[in-house]
Amino acid sequence: MADDDSTVALPSYDGGGRVERTGIALVHEGEYVVPAVGGEAIVSPHGDGGTVINFHFPVEVQVVGALSDSHVQQVAAHVFSEFERELTSRL
């Protein structure tokens, strides 16, 4: 719960364990994340002798609280915009 209006306590998995609810995670250098079923990579040969790797993974945005439909759409647009920006920055 929030200590005041500016801080929020987040769950921690310092000792590891199963994640029971979808949410944002802070992952530290050296840690491993094992994807759930539905997130996989398909590796196939490319016609020019190279290799193509396609990653498939589900993305779920869960907004908790009372927001108008337009605010929910703004949140979703922002999340997916940031997601796309991060992915394209790694090309």
C-alpha positions in Angstrom: 0.0 0.0 0.0 1.0 3.6 -0.4 2.9 5.3 2.5 1.7 8.6 1.1 0.5 10.0 -2.2 4.0 9.7 -3.8 5.2 6.2 -2.9 3.8 2.7 -3.5 5.1 -0.5 -2.0 5.7 -3.1 -4.7 5.8 -6.9 -4.1 9.3 -8.4 -4.0 10.6 -11.8 -4.9 14.0 -11.6 -3.3 14.0 -15.3 -2.6 12.4 -16.3 -6.0 9.0 -17.9 -6.4 6.0 -18.0 -8.7 4.5 -14.7 -9.9 0.7 -15.0 -9.1 -0.4 -11.8 -10.8 0.6 -10.0 -14.0 2.4 -6.7 -13.4 5.5 -4.7 -13.9 8.8 -6.2 -12.8 12.1 -4.7 -11.9 14.7 -7.2 -13.1 18.3 -6.9 -11.8 21.4 -7.7 -13.7 22.3 -11.4 -13.4 18.7 -12.5 -12.7 16.9 -15.0 -14.9 13.3 -14.7 -16.1 11.6 -17.9 -17.3 8.6 -17.1 -19.6 5.2 -18.7 -19.1 3.7 -20.9 -21.8 2.7 -18.8 -24.8 6.1 -16.9 -25.0 8.4 -18.7 -27.4 10.9 -18.0 -30.2 10.8 -19.7 -33.6 14.2 -20.0 -35.3 14.2 -20.7 -39.1 16.7 -20.5 -41.9 16.6 -17.5 -44.2 16.9 -17.8 -48.0 20.3 -16.0 -48.0 21.9 -18.4 -45.6 21.1 -16.4 -42.5 18.8 -17.1 -39.7 15.5 -15.5 -38.7 14.3 -15.5 -35.1 10.7 -14.6 -34.5 9.6 -14.0 -30.9 6.0 -14.6 -29.9 4.8 -13.5 -26.6 1.5 -12.4 -25.1 1.2 -8.8 -23.9 -1.5 -7.9 -21.4 -2.1 -4.4 -20.0 -4.2 -4.4 -16.9 -5.5 -1.1 -15.6 -6.8 -1.3 -12.0 -9.0 1.4 -10.8 -11.8 3.6 -12.1 -10.8 5.3 -15.3 -12.9 6.5 -18.2 -12.7 4.6 -21.5 -10.7 7.4 -23.0 -8.1 7.3 -20.2 -7.8 3.5 -20.5 -7.2 4.0 -24.3 -4.5 6.6 -23.5 -2.8 4.3 -21.0 -2.9 1.4 -23.5 -1.6 3.6 -26.3 1.3 4.9 -24.1 2.3 1.4 -23.0 2.3 0.0 -26.5 4.1 3.0 -27.8 6.9 2.6 -25.2 7.0 -1.1 -25.9 7.5 -0.5 -29.6 10.1 2.2 -28.9 12.1 -0.2 -26.7 11.9 -3.1 -29.2 12.9 -0.9 -32.2 15.8 0.6 -30.3 17.3 -2.9 -30.1 17.4 -3.5 -33.8 
